[in-house]
Amino acid sequence: MTSKDQIVTDQTLSPSEQLAQALLLEQVSYFKQQLTGAHSPEYLKHITHLIFNTSQYLTLGQVVSLEQLQDVVKRYALEMQLGAGLLEFIGEISQQIYLYMLQSTSIVNDLVSDQQFEIWLSKFLELDNVRIYLNQFLKSSPAIRQLCHFIATTILQNKLPALFTSFKLKSQLSEQNGAEWKRKLLNFSNIQQQRIEQKLEDYLAEFIQQQLSELSILTNEDLEILIRDIWDDVKEKTIYQYISQLKPIDIEEFFVLIYEYWKELRQSPLMQNLILHGVEVFYRFYEDETLQDLLFGVGLTELDIQTEALRFYPKAIQALDEQNLLEPLIFNLLKPFYLHSETLNVISKHLKST
């Protein structure tokens, strides 16, 4: 339905109302021509220029308050739940990513260049305090000690199975042979064996824990050599070699687990306070900056805005026009102004004065 179809000719309308309708139709036609005509790109550039130029006279603090900004972050970062459709999309895109990567011949070095590796390695080697802390943690952590005991026990059971099974065999023999002195001898032997086993476990666990802790405080030269050897071995391998060890469902579950973890994490007071504090720091830093300087600060120029607007604008406007939605949209935006009593009074006064 066009704007003309929406206006019903009524002979009882006053002259000011008739003129208001005529002006409304003319303005709708004008804006539609500006938006769809051959010069529409220039019109859009003109609008973005006006907005960008005006932004130099307004500061962030003038157009938005800290409370408003924090409320937006609370709503969309801390409270909003993803819809079922988006979760389904995550499943679909994760599978497509998996299938695409299976066909890729790219290597790890394509994702991380040697130059990037050098930068990260240099930074890692600078973290002396972190490595010292890690060393102390590996030495004193009960969890690490327990893990090392588990590893030690597993190694001994796999490498020396006879040592760990002899206790059961000796117990069975002692039950079969009724001689008292033999039972006592076997019992003594079993006790000594258990002590030996325990000492072996303790020694091996302590040795493993010591090696782990010493690994964290290698000299920079030794650590650099070790990391470079690992990198040289990894960087030429194809991504397929790693991604093929997974299944599509693993990738999907990985994304879902991240989302579920984030939903739980964002409810913690620490994370909420951290995010809102970050918003406050951002706001205080840019509060007295103009909106134009803020755009410049994040790397956006007027040309960037115009380029992106022109990238999406033509197809969107064309779709609205082809579906006969553009003209009614403009009409309904302008109509309230021309129906307003004050507008009609101004028109009426103008008609009388002429």
Rosetta blueprint (number, residue, H / E / L):
1 M L
2 T L
3 S H
4 K H
5 D H
6 Q H
7 I L
8 V L
9 T L
10 D L
11 Q L
12 T L
13 L L
14 S L
15 P H
16 S H
17 E H
18 Q H
19 L H
20 A H
21 Q H
22 A H
23 L H
24 L H
25 L H
26 E H
27 Q H
28 V H
29 S H
30 Y H
31 F H
32 K H
33 Q H
34 Q H
35 L H
36 T H
37 G L
38 A L
39 H L
40 S H
41 P H
42 E H
43 Y H
44 L H
45 K H
46 H H
47 I H
48 T H
49 H H
50 L H
51 I H
52 F H
53 N H
54 T H
55 S H
56 Q H
57 Y H
58 L L
59 T E
60 L H
61 G H
62 Q H
63 V H
64 V L
65 S L
66 L H
67 E H
68 Q H
69 L H
70 Q H
71 D H
72 V H
73 V H
74 K H
75 R H
76 Y H
77 A H
78 L H
79 E H
80 M L
81 Q L
82 L L
83 G L
84 A H
85 G H
86 L H
87 L H
88 E H
89 F H
90 I H
91 G H
92 E H
93 I H
94 S H
95 Q H
96 Q H
97 I H
98 Y H
99 L H
100 Y H
101 M H
102 L H
103 Q L
104 S L
105 T L
106 S L
107 I E
108 V H
109 N H
110 D H
111 L H
112 V L
113 S L
114 D H
115 Q H
116 Q H
117 F H
118 E H
119 I H
120 W H
121 L H
122 S H
123 K H
124 F H
125 L H
126 E H
127 L L
128 D H
129 N H
130 V H
131 R H
132 I H
133 Y H
134 L H
135 N H
136 Q H
137 F H
138 L H
139 K H
140 S H
141 S L
142 P H
143 A H
144 I H
145 R H
146 Q H
147 L H
148 C H
149 H H
150 F H
151 I H
152 A H
153 T H
154 T H
155 I H
156 L H
157 Q H
158 N H
159 K H
160 L L
161 P H
162 A H
163 L H
164 F H
165 T H
166 S H
167 F H
168 K H
169 L H
170 K H
171 S H
172 Q H
173 L H
174 S H
175 E H
176 Q H
177 N L
178 G L
179 A L
180 E H
181 W H
182 K H
183 R H
184 K H
185 L H
186 L H
187 N H
188 F H
189 S H
190 N H
191 I H
192 Q H
193 Q H
194 Q H
195 R H
196 I H
197 E H
198 Q H
199 K H
200 L H
201 E H
202 D H
203 Y H
204 L H
205 A H
206 E H
207 F H
208 I H
209 Q H
210 Q H
211 Q H
212 L H
213 S H
214 E H
215 L H
216 S L
217 I L
218 L L
219 T L
220 N H
221 E H
222 D H
223 L H
224 E H
225 I H
226 L H
227 I H
228 R H
229 D H
230 I H
231 W H
232 D H
233 D H
234 V H
235 K L
236 E L
237 K L
238 T E
239 I H
240 Y H
241 Q H
242 Y H
243 I H
244 S L
245 Q L
246 L L
247 K L
248 P H
249 I H
250 D H
251 I H
252 E H
253 E H
254 F H
255 F H
256 V H
257 L H
258 I H
259 Y H
260 E H
261 Y H
262 W H
263 K H
264 E H
265 L H
266 R L
267 Q L
268 S L
269 P H
270 L H
271 M H
272 Q H
273 N H
274 L H
275 I H
276 L H
277 H H
278 G H
279 V H
280 E H
281 V H
282 F H
283 Y H
284 R H
285 F H
286 Y H
287 E L
288 D L
289 E L
290 T E
291 L H
292 Q H
293 D H
294 L H
295 L H
296 F H
297 G H
298 V L
299 G L
300 L L
301 T L
302 E H
303 L H
304 D H
305 I H
306 Q H
307 T H
308 E H
309 A H
310 L H
311 R H
312 F H
313 Y H
314 P H
315 K H
316 A H
317 I H
318 Q H
319 A H
320 L H
321 D H
322 E H
323 Q L
324 N L
325 L L
326 L H
327 E H
328 P H
329 L H
330 I H
331 F H
332 N H
333 L H
334 L H
335 K H
336 P H
337 F H
338 Y H
339 L H
340 H L
341 S H
342 E H
343 T H
344 L H
345 N H
346 V H
347 I H
348 S H
349 K H
350 H H
351 L H
352 K H
353 S H
354 T L
